[in-house]
Amino acid sequence: MSKPHLVLTDVHRHYGQGDKMVRVLEAANLTVESGEMVALVAPSGAGKSTLLHLSGLLESPQGGEIEIIGIKTSKLGDRGRTQLRRSTVGYVYQFHHLLPEFTALENVSIPQLIAGQSQAAADKRSMELLDLLGVAPRASHRPAELSGGEQQRIAIARAAANHPKVILADEPTGNLDPETSDLVFEALGNLIKNEGAAALIATHNHDLARRADRIVTLRSGLVISHTL
C-alpha cells in the first residue's frame, strides 16, 4: 500500500517569545491521501496560512514531523527542502499571478522548462492540462484577454504542470463570483483526481468546502474534523 502524500505529525508552530508568544499550532496532525481533496475551513487568524506554508515547506515547525511522499523533512537542510518543494508541491493562490507578457500556454510551460523539460514536451503537457480544465481554446491568449475564471484555471494548470504530489490552494476562488467559483472548484477537483495529487484547500466558501472529500478546521492549535 502506498504512503499518504502528505502527513503532519504532532506539528508545533509559534511566533514570538515569552508573554508575547502566539501559539498557532499545538501537536497538529493531518494526513492527506493521493487523490484526496481536504477543505480547510477556519476563521481568519486561526492559522490556515501557517498550516499551508508548513505543508508546502515554506516554513519549518518548531516541533513534529512533516512528510511528503514518505520523505521526512525535519532533518533536511534548506537546499533539500527547496528541492523537495520544487519537485513535489504545487501552489494555487487567491490571485492568479500569471505573467502578463506570456500566453496561457506559455505560462503553464515555463515551470516545466525551468525544470528541464523540452519545449515540445512542456507544450504538450500544457495543452493537456488546459484541455482538462476547459480553457484549451484560450491557449494563445494573454492574461489581460481572459476572464477571471479563465485566469484562475490557467493558474491551476500551472500549479499542476510538473506533476506535483501535493497541491496547496489558498482561497483559490476568493476573487470570483459564485458561478465562476463553482466552475473553478469543479475543475480543480477534477484535476486532483486525474493527477492523483493530495490537496489541501483553504476556503471561506462553505458551499464549495462541502464538495471536498473531507473538511477540517483549526481549534486550539489542533487540526480537527469538521462538519458544516
C-alpha positions, 0 to 999 in steps of 0.5 A, a space after each residue: 500500500 502506498 504512503 499518504 502524500 502528505 502527513 503532519 505529525 504532532 506539528 508545533 508552530 509559534 511566533 514570538 517569545 515569552 508573554 508575547 508568544 502566539 501559539 498557532 499550532 499545538 501537536 497538529 496532525 493531518 494526513 492527506 491521501 493521493 487523490 484526496 481533496 481536504 477543505 480547510 475551513 477556519 476563521 481568519 487568524 486561526 492559522 490556515 496560512 501557517 498550516 499551508 506554508 508548513 505543508 508546502 515547506 515554506 516554513 519549518 515547525 518548531 516541533 513534529 514531523 512533516 512528510 511528503 511522499 514518505 520523505 521526512 523533512 525535519 532533518 533536511 537542510 534548506 537546499 533539500 527542502 527547496 528541492 523537495 518543494 520544487 519537485 513535489 508541491 504545487 501552489 494555487 493562490 487567491 490571485 492568479 499571478 500569471 505573467 502578463 507578457 506570456 500566453 496561457 500556454 506559455 505560462 503553464 510551460 515555463 515551470 516545466 522548462 525551468 525544470 528541464 523539460 523540452 519545449 515540445 514536451 512542456 507544450 504538450 503537457 500544457 495543452 493537456 492540462 488546459 484541455 482538462 480544465 476547459 480553457 484549451 481554446 484560450 491557449 494563445 491568449 494573454 492574461 489581460 484577454 481572459 476572464 477571471 475564471 479563465 485566469 484562475 484555471 490557467 493558474 491551476 494548470 500551472 500549479 499542476 504542470 510538473 506533476 506535483 504530489 501535493 497541491 496547496 490552494 489558498 482561497 483559490 476562488 476568493 476573487 470570483 463570483 459564485 458561478 465562476 467559483 463553482 466552475 473553478 472548484 469543479 475543475 480543480 477537483 477534477 484535476 486532483 483526481 486525474 493527477 492523483 495529487 493530495 490537496 489541501 484547500 483553504 476556503 471561506 466558501 462553505 458551499 464549495 468546502 462541502 464538495 471536498 472529500 473531507 473538511 477540517 478546521 483549526 481549534 486550539 492549535 489542533 487540526 480537527 474534523 469538521 462538519 458544516 
